[in-house]
Amino acid sequence: MSEVKLPAIIDNTPTMLSQLTTSLGIPREILASDEEIKYAWQNLPRELARIPKDRLNVLLARMCVAVATGLFDSAINYVWNSAILELRERVRDFGLQVVPQIINKSFDEKALLELKDAELLDLCTSLNLITEDGFFFLNQCREVRNNFSAAHPPMGTLDDKEFILFLSRCTKYALAETVNPKGVNMHAFISALKSSRFSNVQEAEWLARLNETHESQREMLFGTLHGVYCDPASSQEARLNAIAIANGLSAKITPKIRANFVDQHSEYLAQGKTDRHLASRQFLEKLGLLSSLTEPERHAIISSACKQLMSVHNGMDNFYNEPPFAQRLLEISRQGAIPESIQSSYVETVATCAVGNPYGYSWAAVAHYEEMIRNFSPREISIMLNAPNQRSVLSTRIQNYPNCRERFKALVKLIAPESVPTSYKTTYAQWIR
């Protein structure tokens, strides 16, 4: 904030105004009092200092002259016009070619200039160029300007406090320096998304642009990425681009965006679009949003992942093939609590693969298994501790192969004692003894 020093002309104002009103034969009281002018003039530098130097234009200079002569009704008109010019400039900086994609109708420079002040405030709010607070206070300023300024026959007069408050709000929400988001050309983005696989530089450039845009447009962009990924007609390169950008922007996913994903996901299911529904499930999984889905859907996802892992575990070269399947199950487990309906299969799968077979276990997958076991819920711990007593591949290995039994014992030791349910404390103690 740079200091603004105004000249000490205010000392001569009372005499000048008295002489002027006397010569015209009008009462001095039609203008602001000497005290009001004095206090308004004293507060001007503080407000002007908040405005960047390049925005201290001729209108604000005229405002100062109006204040010095007690014409607060003219002063607020100059302030308001300056604020309107700045808001128009924000729209231009956002991108006139992008605005139609947000408001769903044609828009250009002529349309911008023809907008009424109220319409301009609405547009700036929809583009996130001003906040909801900004809209509220600037709209109040618009009402004050329409009813108390020299632009129209006024309803009454303003005092120095009311003028400074008007100037302060216009300064804070329109004239003061602010980060102006840049709109993203949706057509250009979608075209690039579908044309070829993004290079690292190209991906970084789009992420930078999308980070700079506002929340409303990002909501649209996330919807576009979801749609492209789920579209059966999309090329694999387009799908990879979509998930790469979505992952890069994952920190920007708001509750509203998450809700939009789930709504569209449910719509695919309701319309019987199985291919899109499955792709949507993959999309949400890759973004770590499976916790947003219903329990039956999460059951199905975990069940499928467990079956795939067990199939690989029981197949050829399982020690080499297990890691990616174990990693996927781990990533799914991190995205929310395991539904009760699938906990038994989940625990049995993890424990069976972690124990391995008579020949050993997958060294590359063991870290994934151990992390899942450390994160077992009390109910899952109960299932694991009771597993040796059930008829299963796991219990058979524990009972018949010493190395599998020792491995199971080591896995039990990963469980924190305080997590063990009371009814299984004795069983737990026997295994870790």
C-alpha positions as CSV (number, residue, x, y, z in Angstrom):
1,M,0.0,0.0,0.0
2,S,1.6,3.3,-1.1
3,E,1.0,6.5,0.8
4,V,-1.2,9.2,-0.9
5,K,-0.7,12.8,0.2
6,L,-3.3,15.3,-0.8
7,P,-2.7,19.0,-0.9
8,A,-3.8,21.2,2.1
9,I,-6.3,23.1,0.0
10,I,-9.1,22.3,2.4
11,D,-8.0,25.3,4.6
12,N,-9.3,27.6,1.9
13,T,-12.5,25.8,1.1
14,P,-14.8,27.4,3.8
15,T,-14.1,30.9,2.6
16,M,-14.4,29.9,-1.1
17,L,-17.7,28.1,-0.6
18,S,-19.2,31.0,1.5
19,Q,-18.2,33.5,-1.2
20,L,-19.5,31.3,-4.0
21,T,-22.9,30.7,-2.4
22,T,-23.3,34.3,-1.4
23,S,-22.6,35.5,-4.9
24,L,-25.2,33.1,-6.3
25,G,-27.7,34.1,-3.6
26,I,-28.2,30.6,-2.3
27,P,-27.8,29.3,1.3
28,R,-24.5,27.8,2.3
29,E,-26.3,24.8,3.8
30,I,-27.1,23.3,0.4
31,L,-23.5,22.0,0.3
32,A,-21.8,19.7,2.9
33,S,-20.7,21.5,6.0
34,D,-17.1,22.6,6.6
35,E,-16.7,20.0,9.2
36,E,-18.0,17.2,6.9
37,I,-15.7,18.3,4.1
38,K,-12.7,18.4,6.5
39,Y,-13.3,14.9,7.8
40,A,-14.0,13.4,4.4
41,W,-10.8,15.0,3.0
42,Q,-8.8,13.6,6.0
43,N,-10.0,10.1,5.3
44,L,-9.5,10.2,1.5
45,P,-5.7,9.3,1.5
46,R,-6.3,6.1,3.4
47,E,-8.8,4.8,0.9
48,L,-6.9,6.0,-2.2
49,A,-3.7,4.3,-0.9
50,R,-5.5,0.9,-1.3
51,I,-6.0,1.5,-5.0
52,P,-3.1,0.5,-7.3
53,K,-1.4,3.5,-8.9
54,D,-2.5,2.5,-12.4
55,R,-6.1,2.7,-11.4
56,L,-5.9,6.2,-10.0
57,N,-7.7,7.7,-13.0
58,V,-9.3,11.0,-14.0
59,L,-12.6,9.9,-12.5
60,L,-11.0,9.6,-9.0
61,A,-9.2,12.9,-9.5
62,R,-12.7,14.5,-10.2
63,M,-14.0,12.7,-7.1
64,C,-11.3,14.5,-5.0
65,V,-12.3,17.9,-6.4
66,A,-16.0,17.1,-5.7
67,V,-15.2,16.2,-2.1
68,A,-13.1,19.3,-1.6
69,T,-16.2,21.4,-2.6
70,G,-18.7,19.4,-0.6
71,L,-20.3,17.7,-3.6
72,F,-20.6,14.2,-2.1
73,D,-23.4,13.4,-4.5
74,S,-21.1,14.0,-7.5
75,A,-18.2,12.3,-5.7
76,I,-20.0,8.9,-5.4
77,N,-20.9,9.1,-9.1
78,Y,-17.3,9.3,-10.1
79,V,-16.3,6.5,-7.7
80,W,-19.1,4.3,-9.0
81,N,-18.2,4.9,-12.7
82,S,-14.6,4.1,-11.9
83,A,-15.7,0.8,-10.2
84,I,-17.8,-0.1,-13.2
85,L,-14.9,0.5,-15.6
86,E,-12.7,-1.8,-13.5
87,L,-15.3,-4.6,-13.4
88,R,-15.6,-4.4,-17.2
89,E,-11.8,-4.7,-17.4
90,R,-11.9,-7.8,-15.2
91,V,-14.4,-9.4,-17.6
92,R,-12.1,-8.6,-20.5
93,D,-9.1,-10.1,-18.6
94,F,-11.1,-13.2,-17.9
95,G,-11.6,-13.7,-21.6
96,L,-14.6,-12.4,-23.7
97,Q,-14.3,-15.6,-25.9
98,V,-14.7,-17.8,-22.8
99,V,-17.7,-16.0,-21.2
100,P,-20.3,-17.5,-23.7
101,Q,-19.2,-21.0,-22.6
102,I,-20.1,-20.0,-19.0
103,I,-23.4,-18.2,-19.5
104,N,-24.5,-20.3,-22.5
105,K,-25.3,-17.3,-24.8
106,S,-23.3,-15.1,-27.2
107,F,-21.2,-12.4,-25.6
108,D,-18.7,-9.8,-27.0
109,E,-17.3,-6.3,-26.4
110,K,-20.5,-4.7,-27.5
111,A,-22.6,-6.9,-25.2
112,L,-20.2,-6.0,-22.3
113,L,-20.6,-2.3,-22.9
114,E,-24.4,-2.6,-23.1
115,L,-24.8,-4.4,-19.8
116,K,-26.6,-2.5,-17.1
117,D,-24.8,-2.1,-13.8
118,A,-26.9,-4.7,-12.1
119,E,-26.3,-7.2,-15.0
120,L,-22.6,-6.5,-14.8
121,L,-22.6,-7.4,-11.1
122,D,-24.5,-10.6,-11.8
123,L,-22.0,-11.6,-14.5
124,C,-19.0,-10.8,-12.4
125,T,-20.5,-13.0,-9.6
126,S,-21.1,-15.9,-12.0
127,L,-17.6,-15.7,-13.2
128,N,-16.2,-15.4,-9.6
129,L,-14.7,-12.1,-10.4
130,I,-16.3,-10.7,-7.3
131,T,-17.3,-12.7,-4.2
132,E,-20.8,-13.1,-2.9
133,D,-19.9,-10.5,-0.2
134,G,-18.6,-8.2,-2.9
135,F,-21.9,-8.6,-4.9
136,F,-23.9,-7.8,-1.8
137,F,-22.0,-4.6,-0.9
138,L,-21.5,-3.4,-4.4
139,N,-25.2,-3.9,-5.1
140,Q,-25.9,-1.7,-2.1
141,C,-23.6,0.9,-3.5
142,R,-25.5,0.7,-6.8
143,E,-28.7,1.5,-5.0
144,V,-27.1,4.4,-3.1
145,R,-25.6,5.8,-6.4
146,N,-29.0,5.5,-8.1
147,N,-30.9,7.3,-5.3
148,F,-28.4,9.7,-3.8
149,S,-26.0,10.7,-6.5
150,A,-26.0,13.5,-9.1
151,A,-26.7,11.0,-11.8
152,H,-30.4,11.1,-11.0
153,P,-32.6,13.4,-8.9
154,P,-31.6,12.4,-5.4
155,M,-33.8,11.2,-2.6
156,G,-31.7,13.0,-0.1
157,T,-28.1,14.0,0.8
158,L,-25.1,12.0,2.1
159,D,-22.8,13.0,4.9
160,D,-19.1,12.4,5.1
161,K,-19.4,9.1,6.9
162,E,-21.8,7.7,4.3
163,F,-19.5,8.9,1.5
164,I,-16.4,7.3,3.0
165,L,-18.3,4.0,3.5
166,F,-19.4,4.1,-0.1
167,L,-15.8,4.7,-1.3
168,S,-14.4,2.1,1.0
169,R,-16.7,-0.6,-0.4
170,C,-16.1,0.3,-4.0
171,T,-12.4,0.3,-3.2
172,K,-12.4,-3.1,-1.4
173,Y,-14.6,-5.0,-3.8
174,A,-13.8,-3.4,-7.2
175,L,-10.8,-1.0,-7.3
176,A,-8.3,-2.6,-5.0
177,E,-5.8,-5.0,-6.4
178,T,-7.1,-8.6,-6.6
179,V,-6.2,-11.9,-8.3
180,N,-8.3,-12.0,-11.4
181,P,-9.0,-15.6,-12.6
182,K,-8.4,-16.4,-16.2
183,G,-11.1,-18.3,-18.1
184,V,-10.2,-21.4,-19.9
185,N,-11.4,-21.9,-23.5
186,M,-13.4,-25.1,-23.1
187,H,-13.4,-25.8,-26.8
188,A,-9.6,-25.6,-27.1
189,F,-9.2,-27.7,-24.0
190,I,-11.5,-30.5,-25.2
191,S,-9.9,-30.4,-28.6
192,A,-6.4,-30.8,-27.0
193,L,-7.7,-33.5,-24.6
194,K,-8.8,-35.7,-27.5
195,S,-6.2,-35.0,-30.1
196,S,-3.1,-36.9,-28.7
197,R,-1.4,-38.0,-25.4
198,F,-0.2,-34.9,-23.5
199,S,3.5,-34.4,-23.2
200,N,4.7,-33.5,-19.7
201,V,5.1,-29.9,-20.8
202,Q,1.6,-29.8,-22.3
203,E,0.1,-31.3,-19.2
204,A,1.8,-28.9,-17.0
205,E,0.6,-25.9,-19.1
206,W,-3.1,-27.1,-18.9
207,L,-2.8,-27.7,-15.2
208,A,-1.5,-24.2,-14.7
209,R,-4.4,-22.7,-16.7
210,L,-7.0,-24.8,-14.9
211,N,-5.6,-23.8,-11.6
212,E,-5.9,-20.2,-12.4
213,T,-9.6,-20.3,-13.4
214,H,-12.4,-19.9,-11.0
215,E,-14.4,-22.5,-9.0
216,S,-17.5,-22.4,-11.2
217,Q,-15.6,-23.2,-14.4
218,R,-13.5,-25.9,-12.7
219,E,-16.8,-27.6,-11.8
220,M,-17.6,-27.7,-15.5
221,L,-14.1,-28.9,-16.3
222,F,-14.3,-31.8,-13.9
223,G,-17.6,-32.8,-15.3
224,T,-16.0,-32.7,-18.8
225,L,-13.1,-34.9,-17.6
226,H,-15.4,-37.4,-16.1
227,G,-17.5,-37.5,-19.2
228,V,-14.6,-38.0,-21.6
229,Y,-13.2,-40.8,-19.4
230,C,-16.5,-42.6,-19.3
231,D,-17.4,-42.1,-23.0
232,P,-16.9,-45.5,-24.8
233,A,-16.1,-43.5,-28.0
234,S,-13.1,-41.8,-26.3
235,S,-9.6,-43.0,-27.3
236,Q,-7.3,-44.4,-24.7
237,E,-5.1,-41.4,-25.0
238,A,-8.0,-39.1,-24.3
239,R,-8.9,-41.1,-21.2
240,L,-5.3,-41.0,-20.0
241,N,-5.2,-37.3,-20.5
242,A,-8.5,-36.9,-18.6
243,I,-7.5,-38.9,-15.6
244,A,-4.0,-37.2,-15.5
245,I,-5.6,-33.7,-15.4
246,A,-8.2,-34.8,-12.9
247,N,-5.4,-36.2,-10.6
248,G,-3.4,-33.1,-11.1
249,L,-6.3,-31.0,-9.9
250,S,-7.5,-33.4,-7.2
251,A,-6.8,-30.9,-4.4
252,K,-9.4,-28.6,-6.1
253,I,-12.2,-31.2,-5.8
254,T,-14.9,-29.6,-3.7
255,P,-17.9,-31.3,-2.0
256,K,-20.0,-30.0,-4.9
257,I,-17.8,-31.5,-7.5
258,R,-17.7,-34.8,-5.6
259,A,-21.5,-34.7,-5.5
260,N,-21.7,-34.0,-9.2
261,F,-19.5,-37.1,-9.9
262,V,-21.7,-39.3,-7.8
263,D,-24.9,-37.9,-9.4
264,Q,-23.6,-38.7,-12.9
265,H,-22.3,-42.1,-11.8
266,S,-25.8,-43.0,-10.4
267,E,-27.4,-41.7,-13.6
268,Y,-25.3,-44.0,-15.7
269,L,-26.5,-46.9,-13.6
270,A,-30.2,-45.8,-13.7
271,Q,-30.0,-45.5,-17.5
272,G,-28.5,-48.9,-17.9
273,K,-25.2,-47.6,-19.4
274,T,-23.1,-50.4,-18.0
275,D,-19.9,-49.4,-19.9
276,R,-20.1,-45.8,-18.7
277,H,-20.9,-46.9,-15.2
278,L,-17.9,-49.2,-15.0
279,A,-15.6,-46.5,-16.4
280,S,-17.0,-44.0,-13.9
281,R,-16.2,-46.5,-11.1
282,Q,-12.6,-46.7,-12.3
283,F,-12.4,-42.9,-12.6
284,L,-13.6,-42.4,-9.0
285,E,-11.3,-45.1,-7.8
286,K,-8.3,-43.5,-9.4
287,L,-9.2,-40.2,-7.7
288,G,-9.6,-41.9,-4.3
289,L,-13.3,-41.1,-4.2
290,L,-14.8,-44.6,-3.6
291,S,-16.0,-43.5,-0.2
292,S,-18.6,-41.4,-2.0
293,L,-20.3,-44.5,-3.5
294,T,-23.0,-46.6,-1.9
295,E,-22.0,-49.6,0.3
296,P,-23.3,-52.1,-2.2
297,E,-21.1,-50.6,-4.9
298,R,-18.0,-50.5,-2.6
299,H,-18.8,-54.2,-1.7
300,A,-18.7,-55.1,-5.4
301,I,-15.5,-53.2,-6.0
302,I,-13.7,-54.8,-3.1
303,S,-15.1,-58.2,-3.9
304,S,-13.8,-57.9,-7.5
305,A,-10.4,-56.8,-6.3
306,C,-10.1,-59.7,-3.8
307,K,-11.1,-62.3,-6.4
308,Q,-8.5,-60.9,-8.9
309,L,-5.8,-61.0,-6.2
310,M,-6.6,-64.5,-5.1
311,S,-6.7,-65.7,-8.7
312,V,-3.2,-64.3,-9.3
313,H,-2.1,-65.7,-6.0
314,N,-3.2,-69.2,-7.0
315,G,-1.8,-68.9,-10.5
316,M,1.6,-69.4,-12.1
317,D,4.5,-67.0,-11.0
318,N,2.3,-65.6,-8.3
319,F,5.2,-64.2,-6.4
320,Y,6.0,-61.9,-9.4
321,N,2.4,-61.2,-10.4
322,E,0.9,-60.3,-7.0
323,P,2.3,-56.8,-6.3
324,P,0.1,-54.7,-8.6
325,F,-3.0,-56.5,-7.5
326,A,-2.1,-56.2,-3.9
327,Q,-1.3,-52.5,-4.4
328,R,-4.7,-51.9,-5.9
329,L,-6.5,-53.6,-3.0
330,L,-4.5,-51.5,-0.6
331,E,-5.4,-48.3,-2.5
332,I,-9.1,-49.2,-2.4
333,S,-8.9,-50.0,1.3
334,R,-7.5,-46.5,1.9
335,Q,-10.6,-44.9,0.5
336,G,-12.9,-45.7,3.3
337,A,-14.1,-48.4,5.7
338,I,-14.6,-51.9,4.3
339,P,-18.3,-52.7,4.2
340,E,-19.2,-55.4,6.8
341,S,-20.7,-57.6,4.0
342,I,-17.2,-58.1,2.4
343,Q,-14.9,-57.9,5.5
344,S,-14.6,-61.7,5.7
345,S,-13.5,-62.1,2.1
346,Y,-11.2,-59.1,2.4
347,V,-9.5,-60.4,5.6
348,E,-9.2,-63.9,4.2
349,T,-7.7,-62.7,1.0
350,V,-5.1,-60.4,2.6
351,A,-4.1,-62.9,5.3
352,T,-3.9,-65.8,2.8
353,C,-1.7,-64.0,0.4
354,A,0.4,-62.6,3.2
355,V,1.0,-66.0,4.8
356,G,1.9,-67.4,1.3
357,N,2.2,-71.1,0.5
358,P,4.7,-73.8,1.4
359,Y,7.3,-72.3,-1.0
360,G,7.2,-68.8,0.4
361,Y,5.3,-65.5,-0.3
362,S,5.6,-62.5,-2.6
363,W,8.4,-60.3,-1.2
364,A,7.4,-57.3,-3.4
365,A,3.8,-57.5,-2.2
366,V,4.4,-58.0,1.5
367,A,4.5,-54.3,2.4
368,H,1.0,-53.8,1.0
369,Y,-0.4,-56.8,2.9
370,E,1.2,-55.6,6.2
371,E,-0.2,-52.1,5.8
372,M,-3.7,-53.5,5.3
373,I,-3.3,-55.7,8.4
374,R,-2.1,-52.8,10.5
375,N,-5.2,-50.9,9.5
376,F,-7.7,-53.7,10.2
377,S,-10.7,-52.6,12.1
378,P,-11.6,-54.5,15.4
379,R,-14.1,-56.6,13.6
380,E,-11.6,-57.5,10.9
381,I,-9.0,-58.4,13.6
382,S,-11.6,-60.7,15.1
383,I,-12.1,-62.4,11.7
384,M,-8.3,-62.8,11.3
385,L,-7.8,-64.3,14.7
386,N,-10.7,-66.7,14.2
387,A,-9.4,-67.7,10.7
388,P,-7.3,-70.7,11.9
389,N,-10.4,-72.3,13.3
390,Q,-12.4,-72.0,10.0
391,R,-12.3,-74.4,7.0
392,S,-10.3,-72.5,4.4
393,V,-7.1,-72.4,2.4
394,L,-5.6,-70.2,5.1
395,S,-6.4,-72.5,8.0
396,T,-5.1,-75.5,6.1
397,R,-1.8,-73.8,5.4
398,I,-1.4,-72.6,9.0
399,Q,-2.2,-76.1,10.4
400,N,0.0,-78.1,8.0
401,Y,3.0,-75.9,7.1
402,P,5.3,-74.5,9.9
403,N,6.6,-71.7,7.8
404,C,3.0,-70.5,7.1
405,R,2.2,-70.8,10.8
406,E,5.2,-68.7,11.7
407,R,4.3,-66.2,9.0
408,F,0.8,-65.9,10.4
409,K,2.2,-65.4,13.9
410,A,4.4,-62.5,12.6
411,L,1.3,-61.0,10.9
412,V,-0.6,-61.1,14.2
413,K,2.2,-59.2,15.9
414,L,1.5,-56.3,13.5
415,I,-1.8,-55.7,15.2
416,A,-1.8,-53.1,18.0
417,P,-2.9,-54.7,21.3
418,E,-5.3,-51.9,22.1
419,S,-7.2,-52.6,18.8
420,V,-7.9,-56.2,19.7
421,P,-11.5,-56.8,20.9
422,T,-11.9,-58.0,24.4
423,S,-13.3,-61.4,23.5
424,Y,-10.1,-62.1,21.4
425,K,-7.5,-60.9,23.8
426,T,-6.6,-64.4,24.9
427,T,-6.3,-65.7,21.3
428,Y,-4.2,-62.7,20.5
429,A,-1.9,-63.3,23.5
430,Q,-1.5,-67.0,22.5
431,W,-0.3,-66.1,19.0
432,I,2.2,-63.4,20.0
433,R,3.6,-65.4,22.9
